[in-house]
Amino acid sequence: MSIFSAVFQKCDSSKILIIHTTLTKSHLLPLQVLARALAEERNHEITFLSAFPMWKNITNLREFAIPYDEHDRDYIYEISANPENQGFLSIISQISKIYSKIGNNTLQMTEMKNLMKNEKYDLLILGYYTNEYMLGLGDHFKCPTVMFSLYNMIASLHRITGNPFDLAASNHFMIQGVKLDFRGRLKNLWIYGFDYFILKNMFEYYGKEVYRYNFPASQYRSYSESLKNVSLLMLNSHFSTSGPRPLLPNIIEVGGLQVKSKPSPLPKDIKDFLDNAKDGAILFSLGSKVDISHFSNQTMKIIFNVFSKLEQRVIMKWGSSKLKNKPDNVFTSSWLPQDDILAHSNIRLFISHCGIGSVVEATYHGVPIIANPLLGDQFGNAMKVENEGWGKVVNLKFINEEELMKMIMEVLSNPSYTSTAKRLSALQKDRPQDAKSLAIYWIEYVIRHNGASHLHYPGADLNILQSNSLDVIGFLLVCCYLMYKIISKAAKRILKLRFFFYEK
């Protein structure tokens, strides 16, 4: 660790621009932790643009709020709670439009115009969320780019980095829990193909328009060329939870950035509630965008009836108005410090939507999960949790009291769920340095080495045909075919000549 610290000291203070255009507060947490550490611990000058600024008096850190439409945010929150109300491709198309609009508004806002006109930066850190068009800022400031992705490797990230697809042995993040036998590999190939040829192009359809409008060809490189500006990709994953997979040297796993090795003190009301939970406590949270108030009255009635019969206390995220007829053993709040609550020794179970951030935090603290996935990667995360043996999957919208009670009691009473969660927790914690230190090291590495071009993989410059040698294979097949035709014709002529002389 002393060597590690010594290397840290060699990087001078730098100016870093951090941008994330997400409308999901929990998606910002890892970059917020990183931004603060870079400013306070490493003395870098940070400019942070996001939809939810949270600091006012942090040394070396200034924030700007990016503009967004409240109706767009409400749509995203509603579709996150009830995705079955709209077709999958329709959701993807609408989300692509929304985030492209947010990105364009961000690039056009006065504060951004002033930054582009008056500031110089040594590094751009981009929080990835279908916003590759923001990579034009790296060209504008003539600085390298580090990209942070909340998700594991998806088609767009494979394209940007050139990281080879491993279709036979590495699951797509949407189907993480699927066993890769023949049927599993077939499904994996289908999902990766759908991601690469359909989803990626849907996202890029609107993104390219934003790029062309804000980074005209007369002044900047093309959209496809701008993708080559990424020096480093940081993934919010770790092989202990996402599984081993081949990754290039410029792809770093920093899963758990938002997890504190030492939890912050809990608010007094929450602390008292948990400290007095003699039979343990359950945390119920479906993410920052959704809470139980989005469900039907019948579903809420079932959930609260079950909770009222439990000996354990339940702490629940509830973002609606004050709850009437709340069971005595239930504590509700519109905001919960989830990571700090999961760190409490009395927490026995986490009922979650299984977003990647929640899974990482539950893994770190060794808390079993009952997963109620709603959208996107949550289904793959939930399936993986169940297959690994430290949780169960449920659809709260289609379950009765007896089934829900049975599932909760199964996870609480069967020690195998907790022991498996603790084993995975030990694996995630067993690292040479924590996620924050690792992320800081590689960010400063990119700055020290002026973009670290020596890490650039030549495969990133190839298209999908070239990177899979399909052009070479095609050429060889054509050559084989031509040779076959030539040999076939030659053989026929030889046979004809033979018969001619034989007849004579």
C-alpha positions as CSV (number, residue, x, y, z in Angstrom):
1,M,0.0,0.0,0.0
2,S,2.9,2.4,0.6
3,I,4.1,1.8,-3.0
4,F,0.6,2.5,-4.1
5,S,0.5,5.8,-2.1
6,A,3.9,6.8,-3.5
7,V,2.7,6.4,-7.1
8,F,-0.3,8.6,-6.1
9,Q,1.9,11.4,-5.0
10,K,3.5,11.8,-8.5
11,C,0.4,13.1,-10.1
12,D,0.0,16.9,-10.0
13,S,-3.3,18.6,-9.5
14,S,-5.4,18.5,-12.7
15,K,-8.6,20.0,-14.0
16,I,-11.2,17.3,-14.6
17,L,-14.7,17.6,-16.1
18,I,-17.2,15.0,-15.0
19,I,-20.6,14.7,-16.7
20,H,-23.5,12.3,-16.2
21,T,-26.9,12.9,-17.8
22,T,-28.9,10.2,-16.0
23,L,-32.2,11.1,-14.3
24,T,-31.7,8.3,-11.7
25,K,-30.2,9.5,-8.5
26,S,-28.7,6.2,-7.5
27,H,-26.9,6.0,-10.8
28,L,-24.9,9.1,-9.8
29,L,-23.7,7.7,-6.5
30,P,-20.4,6.1,-7.7
31,L,-19.3,9.2,-9.7
32,Q,-20.3,11.5,-6.8
33,V,-18.1,9.5,-4.4
34,L,-15.3,9.5,-7.0
35,A,-15.6,13.3,-7.7
36,R,-15.4,14.1,-4.0
37,A,-12.4,11.9,-3.5
38,L,-10.6,13.4,-6.5
39,A,-11.3,16.9,-5.1
40,E,-10.7,16.5,-1.4
41,E,-8.1,13.6,-1.2
42,R,-6.2,14.2,-4.5
43,N,-6.6,18.0,-4.8
44,H,-7.8,18.0,-8.4
45,E,-10.0,20.8,-9.6
46,I,-13.4,19.2,-10.4
47,T,-16.3,20.5,-12.5
48,F,-19.3,18.2,-12.1
49,L,-22.5,18.4,-14.3
50,S,-25.5,16.3,-13.3
51,A,-29.3,16.6,-12.9
52,F,-28.9,16.4,-9.1
53,P,-26.2,18.6,-7.6
54,M,-25.7,17.8,-4.0
55,W,-22.8,19.9,-2.6
56,K,-22.2,23.6,-2.1
57,N,-19.0,24.0,-0.1
58,I,-16.6,21.2,-1.2
59,T,-13.1,22.5,-1.8
60,N,-12.0,22.1,-5.4
61,L,-15.4,21.0,-6.6
62,R,-18.0,23.1,-8.4
63,E,-21.3,21.7,-9.7
64,F,-23.8,22.7,-12.4
65,A,-27.3,21.4,-12.8
66,I,-28.2,20.1,-16.2
67,P,-31.7,21.0,-17.5
68,Y,-34.4,18.3,-17.9
69,D,-38.2,18.2,-18.3
70,E,-40.2,17.1,-15.3
71,H,-42.6,15.1,-17.6
72,D,-39.6,13.1,-19.0
73,R,-38.5,12.3,-15.4
74,D,-42.0,11.2,-14.5
75,Y,-42.2,9.0,-17.6
76,I,-39.0,7.3,-16.7
77,Y,-40.1,6.8,-13.1
78,E,-43.5,5.4,-14.2
79,I,-42.1,3.1,-16.8
80,S,-39.6,1.8,-14.3
81,A,-42.5,0.8,-12.0
82,N,-44.8,-0.5,-14.6
83,P,-42.9,-1.5,-17.7
84,E,-45.6,-4.0,-18.8
85,N,-47.8,-1.0,-19.8
86,Q,-45.6,-0.4,-22.9
87,G,-43.7,-2.5,-25.4
88,F,-40.0,-3.0,-24.9
89,L,-38.9,-1.4,-28.1
90,S,-41.3,1.5,-27.5
91,I,-39.7,2.0,-24.1
92,I,-36.2,1.9,-25.6
93,S,-37.2,4.4,-28.3
94,Q,-38.8,6.8,-25.9
95,I,-35.9,6.6,-23.4
96,S,-33.4,7.2,-26.3
97,K,-35.3,10.4,-27.3
98,I,-35.5,11.6,-23.7
99,Y,-31.8,11.2,-23.0
100,S,-30.7,12.6,-26.4
101,K,-32.8,15.7,-25.6
102,I,-31.2,16.0,-22.2
103,G,-27.8,15.6,-23.7
104,N,-28.5,18.3,-26.3
105,N,-29.9,20.7,-23.7
106,T,-26.8,20.1,-21.6
107,L,-24.5,20.9,-24.5
108,Q,-26.5,24.0,-25.3
109,M,-26.9,25.4,-21.7
110,T,-25.1,28.7,-21.0
111,E,-22.8,27.2,-18.3
112,M,-21.6,24.5,-20.8
113,K,-21.1,27.1,-23.5
114,N,-19.0,29.1,-21.1
115,L,-16.9,26.1,-20.1
116,M,-16.3,25.2,-23.7
117,K,-15.3,28.8,-24.5
118,N,-13.2,29.7,-21.5
119,E,-11.9,26.5,-19.8
120,K,-9.2,23.9,-20.4
121,Y,-9.4,20.4,-19.0
122,D,-6.8,17.6,-18.5
123,L,-9.5,14.9,-18.5
124,L,-13.1,14.2,-19.2
125,I,-15.0,11.6,-17.1
126,L,-18.2,10.6,-18.8
127,G,-20.9,8.7,-16.9
128,Y,-22.2,6.4,-19.7
129,Y,-25.9,6.2,-20.3
130,T,-26.6,6.0,-24.1
131,N,-24.7,9.3,-24.4
132,E,-21.7,8.6,-26.7
133,Y,-22.4,11.9,-28.4
134,M,-20.8,13.6,-25.3
135,L,-17.4,12.2,-26.4
136,G,-17.1,15.2,-28.7
137,L,-16.2,17.2,-25.6
138,G,-12.9,15.2,-25.4
139,D,-12.1,16.5,-28.9
140,H,-13.1,20.0,-28.0
141,F,-10.9,20.2,-24.9
142,K,-8.2,18.1,-26.6
143,C,-8.1,15.9,-23.5
144,P,-8.4,12.1,-22.9
145,T,-11.6,10.6,-21.8
146,V,-12.4,8.1,-19.1
147,M,-15.9,6.5,-19.3
148,F,-17.7,5.0,-16.3
149,S,-20.5,2.5,-16.9
150,L,-23.0,1.4,-14.2
151,Y,-23.6,-1.8,-16.2
152,N,-21.3,-4.6,-17.4
153,M,-20.1,-4.9,-21.0
154,I,-22.8,-4.2,-23.5
155,A,-22.6,-3.9,-27.3
156,S,-21.9,-0.2,-27.3
157,L,-19.0,-0.6,-24.9
158,H,-17.6,-3.5,-26.9
159,R,-17.6,-1.3,-29.9
160,I,-15.9,1.6,-28.2
161,T,-13.1,-0.4,-26.6
162,G,-12.8,-3.2,-29.1
163,N,-13.1,-5.7,-26.3
164,P,-13.8,-9.1,-27.9
165,F,-17.2,-10.7,-27.5
166,D,-17.1,-13.9,-25.5
167,L,-20.4,-15.4,-26.6
168,A,-19.7,-18.9,-25.5
169,A,-18.6,-18.3,-21.9
170,S,-19.6,-14.8,-20.7
171,N,-23.3,-14.0,-20.2
172,H,-24.8,-10.8,-21.5
173,F,-25.8,-8.7,-18.4
174,M,-29.5,-9.1,-19.2
175,I,-29.3,-12.9,-18.7
176,Q,-26.5,-13.2,-16.1
177,G,-28.1,-16.2,-14.3
178,V,-28.6,-18.3,-17.4
179,K,-26.4,-21.5,-17.6
180,L,-24.4,-21.4,-20.9
181,D,-25.3,-24.9,-22.1
182,F,-26.3,-25.1,-25.8
183,R,-29.7,-23.4,-25.2
184,G,-28.0,-20.8,-23.0
185,R,-25.4,-20.0,-25.6
186,L,-28.1,-19.8,-28.3
187,K,-30.0,-17.3,-26.1
188,N,-26.7,-15.4,-25.3
189,L,-26.0,-15.1,-29.0
190,W,-29.5,-13.8,-29.7
191,I,-29.3,-11.2,-26.9
192,Y,-25.9,-10.0,-27.9
193,G,-27.0,-9.8,-31.5
194,F,-30.2,-7.9,-30.6
195,D,-28.1,-5.6,-28.4
196,Y,-25.6,-4.9,-31.2
197,F,-27.8,-4.6,-34.2
198,I,-31.0,-3.3,-32.8
199,L,-30.5,-1.5,-29.4
200,K,-27.2,0.1,-30.2
201,N,-28.5,1.5,-33.5
202,M,-31.7,2.7,-31.8
203,F,-29.6,4.6,-29.2
204,E,-27.3,6.0,-31.9
205,Y,-30.0,7.1,-34.2
206,Y,-30.9,10.0,-31.9
207,G,-27.4,10.4,-30.5
208,K,-25.8,11.0,-33.9
209,E,-28.1,13.9,-34.5
210,V,-27.1,15.5,-31.2
211,Y,-23.4,15.0,-32.1
212,R,-23.7,16.4,-35.6
213,Y,-25.6,19.5,-34.3
214,N,-23.2,20.3,-31.5
215,F,-19.9,19.1,-33.0
216,P,-20.1,20.1,-36.7
217,A,-17.9,18.2,-39.2
218,S,-16.1,21.4,-40.2
219,Q,-14.6,21.6,-36.7
220,Y,-14.6,18.1,-35.2
221,R,-14.0,14.5,-36.1
222,S,-16.9,12.3,-37.1
223,Y,-19.1,10.6,-34.6
224,S,-17.4,7.2,-35.2
225,E,-14.0,8.7,-34.9
226,S,-14.9,10.4,-31.6
227,L,-15.5,6.9,-30.1
228,K,-11.8,6.3,-30.3
229,N,-11.1,9.0,-27.8
230,V,-11.9,6.8,-24.8
231,S,-8.6,6.0,-23.0
232,L,-10.1,4.0,-20.1
233,L,-13.4,2.3,-19.3
234,M,-14.4,1.8,-15.6
235,L,-17.2,-0.8,-15.0
236,N,-19.3,-0.9,-11.8
237,S,-18.7,-4.6,-11.5
238,H,-16.3,-7.1,-9.9
239,F,-15.6,-10.6,-10.9
240,S,-16.7,-11.9,-7.5
241,T,-20.3,-10.9,-8.4
242,S,-20.4,-10.6,-12.2
243,G,-18.2,-13.6,-12.9
244,P,-14.9,-13.8,-14.7
245,R,-14.7,-12.6,-18.3
246,P,-11.9,-11.5,-20.6
247,L,-11.3,-7.7,-20.3
248,L,-8.7,-5.5,-22.0
249,P,-6.1,-3.7,-19.9
250,N,-7.9,-0.4,-20.3
251,I,-11.1,-1.8,-18.8
252,I,-11.1,-1.7,-15.1
253,E,-13.6,-3.2,-12.6
254,V,-14.4,-0.7,-9.8
255,G,-17.6,-2.2,-8.5
256,G,-18.6,-0.9,-5.1
257,L,-17.4,2.7,-5.5
258,Q,-20.4,3.9,-3.5
259,V,-20.0,1.4,-0.7
260,K,-18.3,2.8,2.4
261,S,-15.8,0.6,4.2
262,K,-16.9,2.4,7.4
263,P,-20.6,3.3,7.3
264,S,-21.8,6.8,8.1
265,P,-23.9,7.3,11.3
266,L,-27.6,6.6,10.7
267,P,-30.2,9.3,11.4
268,K,-31.4,8.9,15.0
269,D,-34.9,7.7,14.2
270,I,-33.6,5.0,11.8
271,K,-30.8,4.0,14.2
272,D,-33.2,3.6,17.2
273,F,-35.7,1.6,15.0
274,L,-33.0,-0.8,14.0
275,D,-31.1,-1.0,17.3
276,N,-34.3,-2.1,19.0
277,A,-35.1,-4.8,16.4
278,K,-34.5,-7.8,18.7
279,D,-35.6,-10.3,16.0
280,G,-33.8,-8.6,13.2
281,A,-35.0,-6.2,10.5
282,I,-35.9,-6.2,6.8
283,L,-35.0,-3.4,4.3
284,F,-37.6,-2.9,1.6
285,S,-36.5,-0.6,-1.2
286,L,-37.2,-0.8,-5.0
287,G,-34.7,1.8,-6.0
288,S,-34.6,5.6,-6.2
289,K,-37.3,5.7,-8.9
290,V,-39.9,3.3,-7.5
291,D,-41.6,2.6,-4.2
292,I,-44.6,0.5,-3.2
293,S,-47.0,3.5,-3.7
294,H,-46.6,2.8,-7.4
295,F,-48.4,-0.6,-6.9
296,S,-52.1,-1.3,-6.8
297,N,-54.0,-1.0,-3.6
298,Q,-54.5,-4.8,-3.5
299,T,-50.7,-5.4,-3.8
300,M,-50.0,-2.9,-1.1
301,K,-52.6,-4.5,1.1
302,I,-51.0,-8.0,0.7
303,I,-47.5,-6.6,1.4
304,F,-48.5,-4.8,4.6
305,N,-50.6,-7.7,5.8
306,V,-47.6,-9.9,5.5
307,F,-45.3,-7.4,7.2
308,S,-47.8,-7.0,10.1
309,K,-47.4,-10.7,10.9
310,L,-43.6,-10.7,11.0
311,E,-41.6,-10.7,14.2
312,Q,-39.0,-8.7,12.4
313,R,-39.1,-4.9,11.9
314,V,-39.4,-3.5,8.4
315,I,-37.8,-0.3,7.1
316,M,-39.4,0.8,3.9
317,K,-38.8,3.5,1.3
318,W,-42.1,5.3,0.8
319,G,-42.1,8.4,-1.4
320,S,-45.8,9.1,-1.4
321,S,-47.9,11.0,1.2
322,K,-48.0,9.8,4.8
323,L,-49.0,6.2,5.0
324,K,-52.3,5.4,6.8
325,N,-52.9,2.3,8.9
326,K,-49.2,1.5,8.9
327,P,-48.3,-1.7,10.9
328,D,-46.5,-0.9,14.1
329,N,-43.4,-2.8,13.0
330,V,-43.0,-0.8,9.8
331,F,-40.9,2.4,9.5
332,T,-41.3,4.4,6.3
333,S,-39.3,7.3,4.8
334,S,-39.1,9.0,1.4
335,W,-35.3,8.7,1.6
336,L,-33.1,6.0,3.1
337,P,-29.3,5.8,3.4
338,Q,-29.4,2.3,1.9
339,D,-25.7,1.4,2.1
340,D,-25.5,2.5,5.8
341,I,-28.7,0.6,6.6
342,L,-27.5,-2.6,5.0
343,A,-24.3,-2.3,7.1
344,H,-26.4,-2.5,10.3
345,S,-25.9,-5.8,12.2
346,N,-29.7,-6.3,12.6
347,I,-30.5,-6.4,8.9
348,R,-31.5,-9.9,8.0
349,L,-33.1,-9.5,4.5
350,F,-33.2,-7.0,1.7
351,I,-36.3,-6.9,-0.5
352,S,-35.0,-5.1,-3.6
353,H,-35.6,-4.4,-7.3
354,C,-32.1,-5.9,-7.9
355,G,-30.6,-2.9,-9.6
356,I,-26.8,-3.3,-9.9
357,G,-26.0,-0.8,-7.2
358,S,-28.3,-2.5,-4.7
359,V,-26.8,-5.9,-5.6
360,V,-23.3,-4.6,-5.1
361,E,-24.2,-3.1,-1.7
362,A,-26.1,-6.2,-0.5
363,T,-23.1,-8.4,-1.6
364,Y,-20.6,-6.3,0.2
365,H,-22.6,-6.4,3.4
366,G,-23.6,-10.1,3.1
367,V,-27.4,-9.6,3.1
368,P,-29.7,-12.1,1.4
369,I,-32.1,-10.7,-1.2
370,I,-35.7,-11.3,-2.2
371,A,-35.7,-9.7,-5.7
372,N,-38.6,-8.0,-7.4
373,P,-37.0,-7.0,-10.8
374,L,-38.9,-4.4,-12.8
375,L,-36.8,-3.4,-15.9
376,G,-33.6,-4.0,-17.8
377,D,-30.6,-5.6,-16.1
378,Q,-32.6,-6.2,-13.0
379,F,-34.0,-9.5,-14.3
380,G,-30.5,-10.9,-15.0
381,N,-29.2,-9.7,-11.7
382,A,-32.2,-11.3,-9.9
383,M,-31.7,-14.6,-11.7
384,K,-28.0,-14.7,-10.8
385,V,-28.8,-14.0,-7.1
386,E,-31.3,-16.9,-7.0
387,N,-29.0,-19.3,-8.9
388,E,-26.1,-18.5,-6.6
389,G,-28.2,-19.4,-3.6
390,W,-28.5,-16.2,-1.7
391,G,-31.9,-15.0,-2.7
392,K,-35.3,-15.7,-4.3
393,V,-37.1,-14.0,-7.1
394,V,-40.7,-12.7,-6.8
395,N,-43.3,-10.7,-8.7
396,L,-45.0,-8.7,-6.0
397,K,-47.8,-7.7,-8.4
398,F,-48.9,-11.4,-8.8
399,I,-48.5,-13.0,-5.4
400,N,-50.8,-13.8,-2.5
401,E,-50.1,-13.4,1.2
402,E,-49.4,-17.1,1.8
403,E,-46.8,-17.3,-0.9
404,L,-45.1,-14.1,0.1
405,M,-45.0,-15.1,3.8
406,K,-43.6,-18.5,2.9
407,M,-40.8,-16.9,0.7
408,I,-39.8,-14.4,3.4
409,M,-39.7,-17.1,6.1
410,E,-37.7,-19.4,3.8
411,V,-34.9,-16.9,3.4
412,L,-35.0,-15.8,7.0
413,S,-35.0,-19.3,8.5
414,N,-32.7,-21.2,6.1
415,P,-29.1,-20.3,7.1
416,S,-27.8,-21.3,3.7
417,Y,-29.0,-18.0,2.2
418,T,-27.1,-15.9,4.8
419,S,-24.0,-18.1,4.7
420,T,-23.8,-17.8,0.9
421,A,-24.2,-14.1,1.1
422,K,-21.4,-13.8,3.7
423,R,-19.1,-16.0,1.5
424,L,-19.7,-13.7,-1.5
425,S,-19.2,-10.7,0.8
426,A,-15.8,-12.0,1.8
427,L,-14.9,-12.5,-1.9
428,Q,-15.8,-8.9,-2.8
429,K,-13.9,-7.4,0.1
430,D,-10.7,-9.4,-0.6
431,R,-8.9,-6.9,-2.8
432,P,-5.4,-5.4,-2.9
433,Q,-7.1,-2.0,-2.6
434,D,-10.6,-0.7,-2.4
435,A,-12.6,0.4,-5.5
436,K,-12.2,4.1,-4.9
437,S,-8.4,3.8,-4.6
438,L,-8.2,1.7,-7.8
439,A,-10.4,4.1,-9.7
440,I,-8.3,7.1,-8.6
441,Y,-5.0,5.3,-9.5
442,W,-6.2,4.6,-13.1
443,I,-7.6,8.1,-13.6
444,E,-4.3,9.6,-12.6
445,Y,-2.5,7.0,-14.7
446,V,-4.4,8.3,-17.8
447,I,-3.5,11.9,-16.9
448,R,0.2,11.1,-16.2
449,H,0.6,9.3,-19.5
450,N,-1.3,11.8,-21.7
451,G,-4.2,9.5,-22.5
452,A,-2.3,6.2,-22.2
453,S,-2.4,5.5,-25.9
454,H,-0.2,2.4,-25.3
455,L,-3.4,0.8,-23.8
456,H,-5.4,1.4,-27.0
457,Y,-6.4,-1.9,-28.5
458,P,-6.1,-2.1,-32.3
459,G,-9.3,-4.0,-32.5
460,A,-11.2,-0.9,-31.5
461,D,-10.4,0.5,-34.9
462,L,-11.9,-2.4,-36.8
463,N,-15.6,-3.0,-37.7
464,I,-17.4,-6.1,-36.7
465,L,-16.5,-8.0,-39.9
466,Q,-12.8,-7.2,-39.5
467,S,-12.6,-7.8,-35.8
468,N,-14.0,-11.3,-36.2
469,S,-11.9,-11.9,-39.4
470,L,-15.1,-12.5,-41.4
471,D,-13.6,-10.5,-44.3
472,V,-10.5,-12.8,-44.2
473,I,-12.7,-15.9,-43.9
474,G,-14.9,-14.7,-46.7
475,F,-11.8,-14.1,-48.9
476,L,-10.5,-17.6,-48.2
477,L,-13.9,-19.1,-48.9
478,V,-14.0,-17.3,-52.3
479,C,-10.4,-18.5,-53.0
480,C,-11.4,-22.1,-52.1
481,Y,-14.4,-21.8,-54.3
482,L,-12.4,-20.4,-57.2
483,M,-9.8,-23.1,-56.8
484,Y,-12.5,-25.7,-56.7
485,K,-14.0,-24.3,-60.0
486,I,-10.5,-24.2,-61.6
487,I,-9.6,-27.8,-60.5
488,S,-13.1,-29.0,-61.5
489,K,-12.8,-27.5,-65.0
490,A,-9.3,-28.8,-65.4
491,A,-10.4,-32.3,-64.3
492,K,-13.2,-32.2,-66.8
493,R,-10.8,-31.2,-69.6
494,I,-8.3,-33.9,-68.6
495,L,-11.1,-36.5,-68.6
496,K,-12.3,-35.3,-72.1
497,L,-8.8,-35.5,-73.5
498,R,-8.3,-39.0,-71.9
499,F,-11.5,-40.3,-73.5
500,F,-10.5,-38.6,-76.8
501,F,-7.2,-40.5,-77.0
502,Y,-8.8,-43.7,-75.7
503,E,-11.3,-43.7,-78.5
504,K,-8.5,-43.2,-81.0
